[in-house]
Amino acid sequence: MDPVVHFEMAYTDRQRAADFYSKTFGWKAQILGPEMGNYVVMQTSETDDKGMIQKPGAINGGLYEKPADPMGQAPSVVIAVEDIDAALRKITANGGRTLGEPMAIPGVGTYASFIDTEGNRVSVLQPLPMQA
């Protein structure tokens, strides 16, 4: 079974969004630069020194700049998979539609988005192997 490991939501004003979730829920925001698409990593649960969640079942998330395309404006989830190419083949075989090619996220893994059979934008992530 492939678990949900991350959530994503769009922002119009990056600092305002980061401040809202930090002040409202106590989440910690890590604001990344243009080399990472101005992404904001939102830590929603305590992590260890390697950034790994300490509470079973909890997930972290992120905020990204709201695109013009309405499909990218709704919150979505990221599902961890062992083999992203195999997952994308299964997605299309079962009626989903992939959105572009998989992309590497430095230090994280390989990521791709898709549209499910109900029109929802969802993503898959093949994480990099854990280092001892």
C-alpha positions in Angstrom: 0.0 0.0 0.0 1.4 3.4 -1.0 1.0 6.0 1.7 0.2 9.7 1.5 3.4 11.4 2.6 2.9 15.1 1.8 0.3 17.8 1.0 0.5 20.8 -1.2 -1.5 24.1 -1.3 -1.1 27.1 -3.5 -0.3 30.7 -2.4 -0.8 34.1 -3.9 1.4 35.8 -1.2 4.1 33.5 0.0 5.0 35.3 3.2 1.3 35.9 4.1 0.5 32.2 3.6 3.6 31.0 5.6 2.7 33.4 8.4 -0.9 32.3 8.5 -0.1 28.6 9.0 2.8 29.4 11.4 0.7 31.7 13.6 -2.6 29.7 13.4 -1.3 26.2 13.8 2.3 26.5 15.0 3.7 25.0 11.8 7.3 25.9 11.0 7.9 27.4 7.5 11.1 27.0 5.6 11.0 29.5 2.7 13.1 28.3 -0.3 14.5 30.5 -3.1 13.9 30.7 -6.8 16.2 27.7 -7.4 13.5 25.6 -5.7 10.6 27.4 -7.3 10.0 29.7 -4.3 8.5 26.7 -2.5 7.7 26.8 1.2 8.2 23.6 3.2 5.6 23.5 6.0 6.7 21.3 9.0 3.4 20.3 10.7 5.0 17.8 13.2 8.2 17.4 15.1 11.1 15.9 13.0 14.5 14.5 13.7 17.8 16.1 12.7 17.3 14.6 9.2 13.9 16.1 8.8 12.0 12.8 9.3 8.6 12.9 11.1 8.7 11.5 14.6 4.9 10.9 15.1 3.6 7.9 13.1 0.9 8.9 10.7 1.8 12.6 10.6 2.9 14.3 7.4 4.5 17.6 6.4 3.5 19.7 3.4 4.3 22.6 1.2 3.1 25.8 -0.4 3.7 26.7 -4.0 2.9 29.8 -6.1 -0.7 29.7 -7.4 -0.6 29.0 -11.1 -3.1 30.5 -13.6 -4.4 27.1 -14.5 -7.3 26.3 -12.1 -6.3 22.7 -11.9 -3.2 23.7 -9.9 -5.0 25.9 -7.5 -6.7 23.2 -5.3 -4.9 21.5 -2.5 -3.5 18.0 -3.3 -1.7 15.1 -1.8 1.5 13.4 -2.6 1.7 9.6 -2.6 5.0 7.8 -2.0 5.8 5.0 -4.5 8.7 2.6 -4.9 9.0 3.0 -8.7 7.7 6.2 -10.2 7.7 4.9 -13.8 5.7 1.8 -12.8 3.3 4.0 -10.9 2.8 6.3 -13.9 2.1 3.3 -16.1 -0.5 2.0 -13.6 -2.1 5.5 -13.4 -2.6 5.7 -17.2 -3.7 2.0 -17.4 -6.4 2.7 -14.8 -7.8 5.8 -16.5 -5.7 8.6 -15.0 -3.7 11.1 -17.1 -0.1 12.1 -16.3 0.9 15.8 -16.3 4.3 16.2 -17.9 7.4 14.2 -17.2 8.8 13.2 -13.8 11.1 15.8 -12.3 14.0 15.4 -9.9 13.7 17.3 -6.6 17.2 17.7 -5.2 17.7 15.9 -1.9 14.1 14.5 -2.0 13.4 12.2 -5.0 11.5 12.1 -8.3 8.1 13.7 -8.5 5.2 13.7 -11.0 1.6 14.9 -11.0 -1.4 13.3 -12.6 -5.2 13.7 -12.9 -7.2 10.9 -11.4 -10.4 9.5 -12.9 -12.5 12.1 -11.0 -10.5 15.2 -12.2 -8.4 15.6 -9.1 -4.7 16.7 -9.4 -2.6 14.3 -7.3 1.2 13.6 -7.2 3.5 10.7 -6.8 7.0 10.8 -5.3 9.7 8.2 -5.5 11.8 9.2 -2.5 15.6 9.0 -2.5 16.9 6.0 -0.5 17.3 6.7 3.2 20.9 7.2 4.3 22.1 5.5 7.4 
